[in-house]
Amino acid sequence: MLTPATALVVVAGAVAGGFVTGLAGFGTGLIALGFWLHVLAPAPAATLVAVCSVAAQVQTLPTIWHAIDRRRVLPMVLAGLLGVPVGTMLLSKLDVDVFRLSVGVFLIAFSGFMLVTSGQPRLMSGGRMADSAVGFAGGILGGLAGLSGPLPTVWATLRGWTKDQRRSVFQVFNLAILAAVVVWHALSGLLTAELCGLVAIALPGTFLGAWFGSHTYRRLSDKRFHELVLGLLAVSGLTLLWTSL
């Protein structure tokens, strides 16, 4: 049975994670786990992240609905879903800590370079095939280490799209991949009565945080959103370094 102190930490993490997802379109796990891992075991915390991420992204989807281009998003999503089982199969063959360390270094280097140079390159080559390749790789990373978000986010940034276009890509992608993760966890028996109790406590906070975040998002310029995304990628990279050392 949850103590009042544990319930309070769960709610605080849900509000913070929901706010960041409403603001940036990703980041529930990045923020919420900083709270939840103090009071929850890693397995239920990971499942709770997936459920709350899906809830926050569904809630804030109308914010960028007008910018969703199915021709741009669908190839990435379908390829990403194909990549998830590949990443799962690789779990037994790769050192996940070394993998996390490598991704962390890449994210820090990329975000640092982009922030220092204020660069916003536009990679126009490759078309849908390149988008699909990135989606497939993102799905592999998601199945391997729960890292479906960083690669599509980096790719959307390199494409030089507007803030709504970028967010529409990586939010819809993450929503699809994380929804598949929730289904997988449910089929694996991870949605226990205890986990459902945590979800019931966390969802109101997630919805409240996401509501505030989405309203703040509307006030951001393209430049501020660009800086926000790069900052979150840098924090994600530092978090990966910390957990892999």
Buried (B, 14 or more C-beta within 10 A) or exposed (E): EBEEEBBBBBBBBBBBBBBBBBBBBBBBBBBBBBBBBEBBEEEBBBBBBBBBBBBBBEBBBEBBEEBBEEEBBBBBBBBBBBBBBBBBEBEEEEEBEEBBBEBBBBBBEBBBEBBEEEEBEEEEEEEEEBBBBBBBBBBBBBBBBBBBBBBBBBBBBBBBBEBBBBBBBBBBBBBBBBBBBBEBBEEEEBBEEEBEBBBEBBBEBBBBBBBBBBEEBEEBEBEEBBBBBBEBBBBBBBBBBEBBE
